[in-house]
Amino acid sequence: MAQNPEAVKITEDVAQMIYVTAPNQDEARAIAKAVVGERLAACANVLEGVSSIYWWDGALQEDRESVLIFKTRRELVAKLTARIKALHSYDCPCVVALKIDDGNTDYLNWIVSQTT
């Protein structure tokens, strides 16, 4: 397979996965469509039916949530986080960035090419 001369060379810390929880699938999909549409992320996966157990307001809570997994570039994490917080209904939404160390270079280059 020939290398694409315009492909971005992936180095450490270029691509990131962003883990987010949302109260339901409708809100998760709305957030995903907004941020992918704005090219803050190349892709979003929405996983339905996650059981979350956590401390909030001094009590142990248990809820059903949806999980979003975004793929973006490192330089967009702060802007993406701010946008998710603006769209999200939670007072303190879970937004966690995870570094992608390695993977399919073609896919990682696609993440970079699809975000602005």
GULO-366722 format. One line per 3 residues: number of its first residue (from 1); their letters; for each residue x, y, z of N, C-alpha, C, CB. Coordinates in steps of 0.1 Angstrom, whole numbers, plus 5000, padded with zeros to 4 digits. Atoms other than C-alpha are relative to their C-alpha. Glycine has a CB too. Layout:
N
NUM = a = X,Y,Z,X,Y,Z,X,Y,Z,X,Y,Z; ...;
! end
This chain:
116
1 = maq = 5008,4988,5000,5000,5000,5000,5009,5012,5000,4990,5000,5012; 4992,4988,5001,5014,5034,4990,4996,5009,5012,4998,5007,4987; 5002,4990,4990,5018,5060,5017,4994,5013,4994,5013,5003,5008;
4 = npe = 5006,4988,5004,4997,5091,5014,5010,5011,5003,4986,5002,5006; 4990,4990,4997,5022,5120,5011,4994,5011,5008,5006,5006,4987; 5006,4990,4992,4997,5143,5027,4996,4996,5014,4987,5006,4993;
7 = avk = 5004,5005,4987,4991,5121,5057,5008,5006,5011,5001,4984,5000; 4993,4994,4988,5000,5135,5091,5008,4988,5006,4990,5006,5009; 4992,5010,4993,5028,5115,5107,4995,5000,5015,5015,5002,4999;
10 = ite = 5005,5001,4986,5013,5103,5140,5012,4998,5010,4990,4988,5002; 4990,5001,4989,5035,5109,5170,4993,5000,5013,5010,5012,4999; 5007,5001,4987,5028,5105,5207,4993,5012,5003,5011,4997,5011;
13 = dva = 5009,4990,4996,5000,5126,5220,4993,5008,4989,5008,5010,5008; 5007,4993,5010,4985,5136,5187,4985,4996,5001,5005,4996,4986; 5014,5005,5000,4953,5114,5189,4996,4997,5014,4998,4988,4991;
16 = qmi = 5005,5002,4986,4931,5112,5220,4986,4994,4999,4999,5014,5007; 5014,5005,4998,4900,5093,5231,4994,5008,5011,5000,4985,5002; 5007,4992,4989,4875,5113,5252,4988,4991,5004,4996,5014,4995;
19 = yvt = 5011,5008,4993,4853,5093,5276,4990,5010,5007,5006,4990,5010; 5010,4991,4995,4820,5110,5285,4988,4991,5004,4996,5011,4990; 5013,5007,4997,4789,5098,5303,4989,5010,4999,5000,4994,5015;
22 = apn = 5012,4991,5002,4754,5112,5297,4988,4993,5006,4997,5003,4985; 5011,5006,4993,4721,5106,5314,4991,4990,4992,4991,5011,5005; 5009,5009,5008,4704,5089,5284,5006,5001,4985,4985,5005,5000;
25 = qde = 4995,5001,5014,4709,5080,5247,4996,5013,4992,4994,4988,4994; 5004,4989,5008,4690,5110,5234,5010,5012,5002,4986,5005,5004; 4991,4989,4998,4713,5135,5251,5014,4996,4995,5001,5003,5016;
28 = ara = 4987,5005,5005,4744,5114,5242,5001,5003,4985,5003,4986,5004; 5000,4999,5015,4734,5114,5205,5000,5015,4996,4988,4993,4994; 5000,4985,5003,4727,5152,5206,5014,5006,5002,4990,5007,5009;
31 = iak = 4986,4995,4997,4761,5159,5221,5009,4995,4989,5005,4996,5014; 4991,5005,5010,4778,5136,5196,4998,5007,4987,4997,4985,4999; 5002,4993,5013,4761,5151,5166,5005,5014,4999,4985,5000,4997;
34 = avv = 4996,4986,5000,4769,5186,5177,5015,5001,4998,4996,5007,5013; 4986,4998,5001,4806,5181,5183,5007,4994,4988,5006,4994,5013; 4994,5006,5012,4813,5158,5154,4996,5010,4988,4994,4986,4997;
37 = ger = 5004,4990,5010,4793,5183,5132,5009,5012,5000,4986,5004,5002; 4992,4988,4998,4815,5211,5145,5015,4996,4997,4999,5006,5013; 4987,5005,5002,4846,5189,5137,5010,5001,5012,5006,5007,4988;
40 = laa = 4992,5000,4988,4858,5190,5173,5004,4985,5003,4993,5005,5012; 4996,5014,5000,4859,5152,5170,4997,4993,4987,4992,4992,5012; 5002,5006,5012,4862,5129,5141,4989,4989,5000,5013,4993,4995;
43 = can = 5010,5011,4999,4839,5102,5154,4995,5000,5015,5007,4987,4997; 5005,5002,4986,4817,5095,5184,4993,4986,5000,4990,5011,5004; 5007,5012,4997,4805,5061,5197,4991,5002,5011,5010,4988,5002;
46 = vle = 5010,4999,4989,4773,5060,5218,4997,4986,5005,4987,5008,4995; 5003,5013,4994,4770,5030,5241,4989,5002,5010,5013,4994,5007; 5012,4998,4992,4737,5026,5258,5000,4990,5011,4987,4998,4992;
49 = gvs = 5003,5009,4990,4728,5010,5291,5011,4997,5010,4996,4987,4994; 4989,5001,4991,4758,5015,5313,4995,5002,5014,5012,5009,4997; 5003,4998,4986,4754,5011,5351,5011,5008,5006,4997,4986,5007;
52 = siy = 4990,4992,4994,4772,5038,5369,4997,5001,5015,5000,5015,4994; 5001,4999,4985,4778,5038,5407,5010,5010,5004,5002,4986,5007; 4991,4989,4997,4793,5070,5422,4995,5007,5012,5002,5009,4987;
55 = wwd = 5004,4991,4989,4793,5094,5450,4996,5014,4995,5012,5002,5010; 5005,4986,5004,4773,5127,5446,4992,5005,5011,4993,4999,4986; 5008,4993,4989,4759,5151,5471,5001,4992,5013,4986,5002,4996;
58 = gal = 4998,5007,4987,4773,5130,5500,4993,4986,5001,4996,5008,5010; 5007,5013,4999,4755,5098,5490,5004,4992,4988,4984,5002,5000; 4997,5010,5011,4762,5067,5469,4988,5000,4991,5002,4986,5006;
61 = qed = 5011,4999,5010,4742,5070,5437,5002,4988,4990,5001,5013,4992; 4999,5010,5011,4734,5044,5410,4990,5004,4989,4997,4985,5006; 5008,4995,5011,4721,5053,5376,5003,4992,4987,5001,5015,4997;
64 = res = 4998,5005,5014,4717,5040,5340,5005,5012,4992,4988,4993,4994; 4995,4989,5008,4737,5062,5317,5004,4994,4986,5013,5006,5006; 4994,5003,5013,4750,5063,5281,5015,5005,5001,4992,5006,4988;
67 = vli = 4986,4996,5001,4787,5065,5273,5003,5005,4986,5010,4988,5004; 4995,4995,5013,4802,5085,5245,5015,4998,5000,4996,5015,4998; 4986,5001,5002,4837,5078,5232,5003,5008,4987,5005,4985,4999;
70 = fkt = 4996,4992,5011,4851,5105,5210,5014,4998,4996,4998,5015,5003; 4986,5001,5004,4882,5104,5189,5003,5014,4994,5003,4989,4989; 4996,4987,5004,4900,5137,5184,5015,5002,5000,4993,5011,5009;
73 = rre = 4985,4997,4999,4934,5154,5183,5002,5007,5013,5005,5008,4988; 4997,4994,4987,4951,5165,5215,4998,5015,5001,5015,4997,5003; 5001,4985,4999,4951,5202,5206,4986,5005,5001,5006,5006,4988;
76 = lva = 5014,4997,4999,4913,5201,5205,4993,4996,5013,4992,4994,4989; 5006,5006,4988,4907,5185,5239,4994,5011,5009,5011,4993,5009; 5005,4989,4992,4902,5218,5258,4987,5006,4994,5010,5011,5003;
79 = klt = 5012,4994,5007,4878,5232,5232,4988,4990,5000,5004,5004,4986; 5011,5010,5000,4859,5199,5230,4994,4998,5013,5006,4986,4995; 5005,5001,4986,4856,5196,5268,4991,5012,5003,5012,5000,5010;
82 = ari = 5009,4988,4997,4842,5232,5270,4987,4998,4992,5007,5013,4995; 5012,5001,5008,4817,5224,5242,4991,4989,5006,5003,4997,4986; 5008,5010,4993,4806,5192,5259,4993,5005,5012,5009,4987,5003;
85 = kal = 5006,4994,4988,4801,5210,5292,4989,5009,4997,5011,5007,5008; 5011,4991,5003,4780,5236,5275,4988,4993,4995,5005,5010,4988; 5011,5008,5005,4758,5210,5259,4994,4991,5010,5004,4992,4987;
88 = hsy = 5003,5010,4991,4756,5187,5288,4990,5004,5011,5012,4994,5007; 5009,4997,4990,4728,5186,5314,5005,4998,5015,4987,4992,4999; 4994,5002,4986,4750,5175,5344,5007,5012,5005,5009,4988,4999;
91 = dcp = 4993,4989,4994,4764,5200,5368,5015,4998,4998,4997,5002,5015; 4986,5004,5001,4798,5182,5366,5002,4988,4991,5006,4998,5014; 5000,5012,5009,4799,5159,5335,5014,4994,5000,4996,5004,4986;
94 = cvv = 4988,5008,5002,4825,5132,5332,5005,5003,4986,4998,4985,5003; 4993,4999,5013,4849,5142,5304,5015,4997,5003,4998,5015,4994; 4986,5004,4997,4882,5124,5305,5007,4997,4987,5000,4987,5009;
97 = alk = 4992,5002,5012,4909,5124,5278,5010,4989,5003,5008,5013,4996; 4991,5011,4999,4929,5093,5272,5009,5000,4988,4992,4986,5001; 4990,5000,5011,4961,5093,5251,5000,4987,4992,5014,5003,5006;
100 = idd = 4999,5011,5008,4962,5070,5222,5015,4998,4996,4992,5001,4987; 4985,5002,5002,4998,5056,5221,5003,4994,4986,5005,4991,5011; 4997,5008,5012,4995,5034,5190,4987,4995,4994,5010,4989,5003;
103 = gnt = 5012,5005,5007,4971,5019,5165,5002,5000,4985,4988,5007,5004; 5000,4999,5014,4962,5018,5129,5003,5014,4995,4986,4995,4994; 4995,4986,5004,4982,5047,5115,4990,5006,4990,5014,4999,4994;
106 = dyl = 5010,4995,5010,4957,5051,5086,4988,5006,5008,4995,4990,4990; 5011,4995,4992,4929,5055,5112,5003,5012,5008,4994,4989,5009; 4995,4989,4992,4949,5078,5134,5001,5013,4991,5013,4997,5008;
109 = nwi = 4999,4989,5009,4957,5100,5104,4986,5005,4996,5008,4996,4988; 5013,4996,5004,4920,5100,5095,4994,5009,5011,4991,4987,4998; 5004,4992,4989,4912,5113,5130,5005,5015,4999,5004,4995,5014;
112 = vsq = 4994,4987,5001,4936,5142,5125,4994,5007,4988,5015,4999,4998; 5005,4993,5013,4923,5149,5089,4986,5004,5001,5002,4990,4988; 5014,4996,4999,4887,5151,5100,4996,5010,5011,4992,4987,5003;
115 = tt = 5002,4990,4989,4891,5175,5129,5007,5013,4996,5005,4995,5013; 4994,4987,5003,4898,5212,5127,5003,5008,5013,4991,5008,4991;
! end
